[in-house]
Amino acid sequence: MIVLMALDHANDMVALRHSSGEYWGGYFPVYDDPLAFINRFVTHLCAPGFFFLMGVGMLLFAESQREKGWSRWQIVRHFWIRGALLIGLQFIIVNPIWKMSPPSFPDVYIGVLVALGGTMILGSLVLRLEPVYLALLSLALFVGMELTHPGPSQWGQNFDAPLGLIFGYSGGSNELWVNFSILPWLELVIFGMLFGRWLRKDESAAMRCGLVLGIVFLLSFVLLRVADGFGNIRPRMGDDWIAYLNVVKYPPSMTYTLLPMGLNLVLLWLISKAVRRFRGWLEPIAVFGRAPLFAYVVHLLLYLIIGKALTPHGTSVSGVYPYWLLGLVILLPLTWWFGNWKQQRPARSLLRFL
């Protein structure tokens, strides 16, 4: 996930060819170059994967600490502190980095770290729910957010409601802009908690169930996308394959959620099979997963520096790849060092949150 996310941000800061954003109203990106769309499309796996895996990790961490004697309040407090830290990092470190990149930047920006922190705080309150209730709650958010979302014709009419932007729908103004609203992404965190419960019960069965659900998600995506109505938030922008796959991300439409999460679940099953045979080959990628927050913050700064120093006027669509790989080569040893250093900190050290 970190590797693909790095490609997206290299497109932004190095190539200067980032998508304008797949919003629920207003202008929608149209691609004349298939490679430009593919560069964007593959990165759609990242955000749903991050929220889903965070939910899995929260459940597994909570259960392991409960077995060590932690009370429910200690577990909730842990996630509230970590969630607040994520939100703080968005404003203290990440937003200043974004403000140094070429496009104009709003006064207050609500990005992925705010949504991760917000969903972590809210998700901590439902960790003890039984699997059936986690499933129902995730499904209710999945369908309910679509049912209550304004239509594309209302774009711009509700940008004066900060809480609506932060919790329900994306958009805003130069004063406040929201990409990652909290409640539409909470469904994936809760689904991750459900998957975490399955993992604790039977890992092999959980992976098989994930594969089946992944296929169901992909088939459901096809049905909703062909119908081109409910579940898409806004109609397709054309009839070619790019328009078919180019779905609303901000906030995530049902079709957006189904497509990358279906692919993610199938890939998770494949990785679970491949890891026993190719563990050595996969180890470099796993380094990023051991310190994902560090990798996220540092890779933004790396690509900002690379872009300003080496490609101040951008690159071609394909020309970004060497710089993308250069950033990963620099990021890998830094993340490896930080991951090892973090593991040496005391268990209750605040540095373990990073």
Buried (B, 14 or more C-beta within 10 A) or exposed (E): BBBBBBBBBBBBBBBBBBBEBBBBBEEBBEBEEEEBBBBBBBBBBBBBBBBBBBBBBBBBBBBEBBEEEBEEEEBBEBBBBBBBBBBBBBBEEBBEBBEBBBEEBBEBBBBBBBBBBBBBBBBBEBBEBEBEEBBBBBEEBBBEBBEEBBEBEEBEEBBEEBEBBBBBBBBBEEEBBBBBBBBBBBBBBBBBBBBBBBBEEEEEEBBBBBBEBBBEBBEBBBEBBEEBEEBBBBEBBEEEEBBBBBBBBBBBBBBBBBBBBBBBBBBBBEEBEEEEEEEEEEEEBEBBEBBBBBBBBBBBBBBBBBBBEEBEEBBEBEEBBEBBBBBBEBBBEBBBEBBEEBEEEEEEEEEEBB
